[in-house]
Amino acid sequence: MELRPYQQQAVAAVYQHLRERDDNPCVVIPTGGGKTPVIATICRDAVSLWGGRVIVLAHVKELLAQAVDKLHTMAPDLWMQIGVHSAGLSSRDTAHPIIVAGIQSVYQKAKELGPFQLAIVDESHLIPMDGDGMYRRFLEDARTLNPDLRVIGLTATPFRMSSGPICVPPPEGILNAVCYEVGVRELITSGYLSPLKSKAGKYKANTDDLHIRGGEFVPAEVEALMDQDMLVHSACKEIVEYTRAGGRKACLIFASGVKHGQHVAKIIERLAGEECGFVDGETAGIFRDQIIQRFREGNLKYLANVNVLTTGFDAPNVDCVALLRPTMSPGLYYQMVGRGFRLAPGKADCLVLDFGGNVLRHGPVDQIRVTDPAAKRPGEAPAKECPQCQALIATGYATCPECGFVFPPPERRKHEGTADPAGVLSGDITITEYPVRSVSYSVHVKRDAPADAPRSLRVDYEIAYYQHKSEWVCLEHSGYARQKAEAWWKLRSCVPAPNNADDAVALANAGALAETLSITVRSVAGEKFDRIVDCELGAKPAMEEVAIPVADDSEWDSSVPEALPTPPDDDIPF
């Protein structure tokens, strides 16, 4: 088995670190990117080239089985020197040069296993920052046998939910520095991981009132929130619709609790007319293995789970991941999405449906925001986009310094039941067309603005019950903003563009503007505000059909300022 280029680079980086430094390295490779071949190569070299002894530690039997399989493939001449110590795999080997071990089985048995030169920890983000966890206890005992023991960590998520980065300087940290890292987007671009995409939706769960304990939402509160009949039915309906429309073959669903997961499976079966499997921590091992095998083989399209199919679960055919579990953990969010990373024959991409606001909470999976663990809620992004002029400005601005747009105060997110529209990769662009139910017009006044400050025409499009998309037309502004406003008005009306927002509202309400049938909205992952980029309009009302309003017995001023020259592209603020 030949390593991929980035896997070869990872192995070389580990060796360089061990030679040049005295602390312990960590390798970061995305889920599905192949950490196990790197582990197997290091084990083979340590034993066959340098006469060392290695222990590979992991927390689930699936990871142990993968390590053993890759070791046999990478070093078939060493198969007699590979031992397994795991209750889950019914083996208690202790004397082999390479020991693959479940941490639960060996954390009290370091002295029974004898000295090692290397300890390799898969999913090393599970090593606790402090305390007497199983990994710390084993490694401390192992160092009494060999004070020069070196530890190598491998993970897809180099951070913890409760304490931040996993690599910290010694003596506090077991792992001290990332020696090699390759990103999700790089592996997708190189063809080693499946492309991801997400679909726009209308409804999400409102997690504002959930309490946080130990850095995570309180489980009982999460399940009570997500298991509401309306939300479950709406989410399941969307899951079925998207999987059918896209020809999806394997949809993995992450539920918020056992009752919730069983409810989801029941509704999926009713709507899809086919079985939805369900597994949790209490599902009998044989029965769970049978369900998972059917899912992997393509004989079961839908599989819901609670807390069991994250790390260590390998089903390359997964082409849809539905997140019905809100989480404060960036690592758990990544692991759930990561189930769709792997390549498979006939799989073009993986669709991610987020019903828990996780993408907006943590960011796209290739740019996850790791926030202060002491904070009760994730902090705001350092920048925001003005929806009126698209300027990128610091989050602290209440008013856009470029065009004067006043940002609305933070709103509580409504309880919703379809997938979050945010892209799951930074820079992902989602273009969504919405039919327009109604349109309303109002004058937008800058907060705390002087009396002579320019105002704008605010246009609100109702796209669903209590759901709106908005845009601002800068008729009272000058320069390019005015020119753009005139073009917007001319597209919709035979009446000349007014010079003030009051007249614009009056004319709009008098029927001067064409009916808006639909709007097309552009959303970019990692950016806070959407942009209306196109529309479908009805016919322009004829001039004689419009009753031009007259205020204070004075004629309406329909004069149009002299046309402005088109500025060069680099001067355009929009």
N, C-alpha and C positions, 0 to 999 in steps of 0.2 A: 504494500500500500504506500503510495507516494504522497507526501504532505503537500498541501497547497502552499503557494508562496508565502502567504501571511502566517501560516502555521510554522513554516521553516524559520521565518523571522522571529516568531515568538520563542521558539526553542533556543535560537542563537542569543536572543536578548536575555533569557534566563541564565544561560551559561556565562555570558559576559558579566551579568550582575553578580553571580556567585563568585567569579574570579576577582572582580575589582572592588567589591564592597563586603562589609561584614554583616549587613542586615539582611532582611528577608524580602524577596520580590513577589510581585503579584502580576498575573497576566489577565488582561481583560479582552474577552472575545464574545461577541453577541450570541445569544441563544440560537442554536442551529448552526453556528459557525464552526463547530468541531473542536471543542476543548479536549475531548477524550483522546484523539490521536496525538495531541501535544503531550498529554500525560503519559501515554504509552511509549512515546519516543524517549522521553526523559528517563523513564523506568528502564527501558532497554539499554540505553547508553550507560546509565549509572551502574548497572550490574555487569554488562558484557565488556565495557571499555575500562571502567574504573574499579571494578570489584567491590562496589558498594552494596548497601542494603537499603531498600526503600519501602515505606508504607504509604498507601493511597487511602485517604479517608474521605468518606461521603456519608450522607445522612439518610439516603433512601436506597433500597435494594436495586432499583432500576439503574441508578448511576453506577453501582458496584458491578452489576452484570455487564453494562456497556464497557466499563474499564477492562474487565476480564476478557471480553470478546475482542476489543481492540488490541490488547496485549498479545493475544494469541495470533492475531493477524499481523501485527507489526514485528513480532519476534517469535516466530513459530519454533525456533530452536530453544527457546527459554520456557516452553510450556510446563516442563517438569519443575521449574523454579518459581512458579506462580501459585501462591496460596490464597485462600479466601477465609476470612473470619467474620461471619455474619450470621446472626440467628435467623434473619429473613431468608437467607440462602442455605440454611441448614449445614453450615460448614464451620469448623473451629481450627483451621490451620494456624500454626504459630512459628514454625521454624524455617519457612521459605525465604529466599533472598528478596522476593517481592511479595508483600502482603497487601491484599485489597480488603479493606475492613470497614464495617459499619461503625460509626462513632459510638452508637448506643451500646454496641457489643464489646468495645475494647477500652472505653474511657477509664475503666478501673484496672486495666490489665497490661499497662505499659511494661511493667517489669517481667511479666510472663512472656511477652513477645520478644524481649531482648533488645539490644541497641540497634538503632538505624542511623544512617548518615543523612537521609532525606525523608521528610514528611511532606507529601503533596495533598493539599486540601482542595477538593472540588466543591463548588458553590461556597467559596470561602467568605462570602459576605455574612454567613451564618456564625462565624466566630465572634463571640461577644466582645465588646470593647473592654469590659471589666467583669469582675465577679468570678465565680467558680464554675463556669460552664464546662460541658463535657470536653470540648476541644482544648480549652485552657488546662484542664486537669490532666488530660492525656499528655499534652506537650510538655508540661512542667515535669511530670514523672519521667517522660522519655529523656529529658535533658539530664536527669540524675544518672542515667546510664551512659549518655554521650553529651557532654556539655557543648560540643561543637555541632549539634544537630541543626541543620538548615531547613527552613520551612518555605515551601512554594505554594502560593495560592492561585487558584483560577476561578474566575467569576465572569458573569455577564453584567453584573451590577455592582460596581465598586463603592457602594454606600449602604449604610444601615438605615432602617426606618427611624430608630430612636436616637442615634448618635452621630450621623453624618458619615464622612469617608471612612473606609475600612483600613486605609493605610495611614498610620501615624508613626512618628519617630519612636524608637525604643527609649526606655524600657516598657512604656505603656502599651505599645502596639506589638502584636505578633507579626503582622505584615507591615512593612515600613515604606515601600515605594512601588508604584506601578512601573514595571520595566518595559512593558509592551502593551499597546492598546490599538485595536482596530475597531472602526465604527460600523454601525448598522448600514448607514447610507453607502459607505464604501463597498461593503460586501454585496449589497443589492445591485449597485452599479456594475460590479465585477461579475455578476451572475452567480454568486454563491448563496444568496438568500432570495427568497420570494419577494417581489414587490408587494407593498401594502397600499390599500386605499380605504377611505372611509366615506360613508354616505351622509348627506345632510338629513337632518330630522327636525321635528318640531318640538318635541317634549323631552325633558330630562327630569330626574328626581331632584327635589330641593333638599340639599343636605345641610342647610344653614343651621337648623335646630339640633343636629346630632351632637352629642357630647363626645369628647376625645379622652381616651384612657390609654396611657402607655404609648402615646404617639399614633393611635389608631382609633377609628370610630368604634363606639361601643357596639359589639356584634348584635345584641338583641334589638337595639334601636335601628340599626341598619336593616335587619330583616323585617321589622315591623313597617318601616318606610317602604321598602321595595316590594313587599308582599301584598300591597293594596290591589284589589281586584282590577280596578281601572288601569293601573300602571302595568300589571302583569299581562292583561289581555292586549293592551295597546302594543307593548314591547314584543310579545309573541307574534302578534299579527304582522308587525314589521319584519321580524326575523324570517317568518315564512315567506312573505312577499319578496324580500330581497334574495333569499336563497333560491326561490323558484325562478325569478326573473333573470338572475345571473347564472343559472345552471350550477349552483354550488352543490358539492357532493358530500362535504363533511363539515358540519357546523358544531363547534365546541362552545358550550354555554357555561359561564361562571356565575353561579347563583350566590345569594347572600346568606343562606342558611338552609337547613334540611327541609323545613316546611316550605320555604320559598322555592327551593329547587324542585321539590315534588309537584308543587303547584304549576311551575313553569312547564315541567315535562307533560303534565296533564293537558294544559292548554295548547301546547305545541302539537300534541297528538290529535286533539280535536280539530285544530285549524288545518294542519298539514295532511291529516288522514293517514299518517304513518307513525311508527313507533319513535319515541324519544327516550333514550336510555337515561338512567340516573345513577350516579355513584357518589358516596360520601365516605367518611372515615369509618363508618360502622358497617359498610357493605362487606359481606363475607368475601375473603380473598379469592376463592375459586370463582364465585359469581362475578366479582369485579373484573377479574382477568378475562372472563368470557365476553363480557360486554365490551371491554376495551378492544379485544381482538376483533370482534365483529365491526367495531367502528373503524379500526385500522384497515380492515380488509374491504371496506366500502359497503358492508351489508347493513349498516346502521348510519343513517344520515345525520341525526341529531343526538347529541350527548350532553346532558347537563351534569354539573358536578359541584361539590362544595369542598374546597380545601384539599383536593387530592391530585388534581391533574395540572400542577404548575411545574415545579422543578422535577426533572427526571422523566417526565412524560414525553414520549417521542412518537408523534403521529404525523408524518410528513404530508399526508393527504389533507390536513385541515386547511380549508380555503375560506372559512368564515369563523371569526371569533366574536362572540357576543358578550359584552361586559355588563352583566346585570348586578354587579357588585361595586359600589363606591368604596374606594380605599384611600387612606392618607399615606400609604406606603408606596413610594416611587418604585421600589424593588418588586413588590407584588404586581403593580400595574404593568411593569415591564415584562415580568414572567408570564402574565396572562396573555398579553399581546404577542409575546415571543413564541407561543405555541403555533402561530401561523407563519413563522419565518422560514421553515424548511421547504426545500424544493421537492417536487414530486412530478411524475409523468402526467402530462395533461393539465397541470396546474399553472394558470397564467399569473395569478396574484392571490392575495388573501384580503378579504373584506373585513374590516373591523367596525363593529357597531357598538358604540359606547352609550350606555343608558345611565351611567353613574357620574358623569361629569369628570371622568378621570383624565381625559386628554387636556381639557382646559385647566384642571387642577395641577397637573405635573408637567405639561408640555408634550410636544411630540417625542416619540420614543428615542430619537437620535439626539435630542436636546433636552433631556429631562431636567427639570429644575429641582435641585435638592435644597430644601429650605432649612432654616434654623430649627433644630429639633425641639427647642424650648418653646417655639411659637405654637399657639393653639391652632392657627390656620396658616396655610402657605402664604408667603408674602406676595405682594403684587409684582408683576414683571417690571423691569427697570424702565421700560418705555411703553408708550401707547401711540396709536395712530389716530389722528383727527379724521372723523368720518366725513368732514366737509371738504378739507383740502388735502387729506392724506399725508400731512406732515407728521414725521416721527418726532415726538417730543417726550420730555421726562414725565413720568407718571404723576409727579406732584402738581403739574399745571391744572388749574380748574378751568382756565380759558386758553384756547389755542393762541399763541403769540403770532402766528402767521395770518390767520383769517378772522380771529375773534370768536370762533365757535365756543359756546359754553357747554362743557361736558355735564351731562346729567349726574345727579348724585348716585352712588352705588345702589342698585336695585336688588331686592331679593329675587333669586331665580325661581320661577314658577315651577310647580310640580308638573313634570312632563313625562311622556311615555313613549317617545321614539328616540332614535339614536342621535347622539351629539354630532353636530355637523363638523366639528374641528378635525382637521387632517391629522393623521397619526404619525406623519413624518413632517419635519419642519420644511416649509416651502411648498408643501403639497397644496395644490390649488383645486378647490371644489367649485364648480359652476352649477348653480341650481336655478331652474326656472319655476316661479311660483305664479299661479293664477291669482289675480287681484279681486278681492271681494268688494272693497270700497276704498275711496281715497278721501283724505281730509287735508285741509290747508290751514295754516296759521302763521302768524308773524312771530319770528324767533328773535327775542331781544337778549342781547348780551348781559349777563349778570353783572351788576354794579357798574354798568357802562355809563358814560356821560350821555347827555341828551342827544348830542349830534353824532353818536357812534352809528355806523352802518348796521342795518338789520338784514335779516334774510327771510325768504319764504321757506317754511318747513312743510314738507310733503310727507304724509304718513300713509303707507299702503297696508291695508289689512289683508294678510295672506291666509289667515286662519283665525278661528275664534280667539280673540285677545292676543293675537300674534301680529306684529307689525315690523315692517322694514321702512327706514326713513332716509330721506335725502334733503339737502339744503341748497337753495337756489339763491345766489348772492346778487340780487338785482340792485341793491343799494351800494355795492362795492365798486371799485374802479379797477382798471387794468384787466388782466386776463380773467379774473374772477367774474367781472361784468360781462366780458365777451362770452365766457362759457355759459353764463346765465341767459344771455340773449339767444344763444344757439338752442338751449334747452326749451325756451319759450317758443321760438319760431317753429320747432319741430311739432309743437302741439296746437298752435293757434294762428289764426289769420290776423288777429289784433296785434298791433305793435307792442313790444315788450314795455311794461310800465317802468317808471323810475323809482318806485318805492314799494315796500312790502305790503302796505295797507291796500294799495290799488291792486296789487297782484292777487291778494286773497279775495277782494271783492270781485274781480274779474273771473277768477277761478270758480267762485260760487255762483256767478251769473251764467256759467256755461261756456266760457271762452276757450276752455281747454278740451282737447280730445280725450275721450275715455281711455284710461289705461287698462288694458285687458290682462297683461301679465308683465312681470319684471324678471330680469335675470340677475342673480346676485353672485358675486365673486367672493369666495372666502379663501384666505391663505392661512395655513396652519402656522401657529406661532405669532400671528398678528391678531389684535383684539377686535377690530371692527371689520364688518363686511362692507362691500361697495356695490352699488347698483350700476351695472355696466351696460344694460340693454333693456329694451322694453318693447312690448307689442301694443300699438295704439289703434284706436278706432279712427274714423274719419274726423278731420278738423271741422269744427262748426263753421258754417259760413258767417261772414261778417254781419250780415243782416239778422242772423239768429241770436246775436249777443246783445243783450240790453246793457250798454256800457253804463256803469254806475256813476252818478254825479253826487258829490258830497259838498255840503255847505253852499249850494246854489252856484258852484263854480264848475267850469268845464274841466273834465278829466284831462290831465296832461299826458298826451300820447306821444309827445316828441321823443325821438330816439337820439341819443348822443352820437357824435361822429364816430364812425367805425374806427376801431383800434387796429394797428398793425399786428399781425401774428408774431408773437415773440419766438425767438429761437428755442429749441427743445430744452436747452440747459437752463433757461430762465423760467420755464413753466413751473409754478409752485404746486400744481395739482398732479 
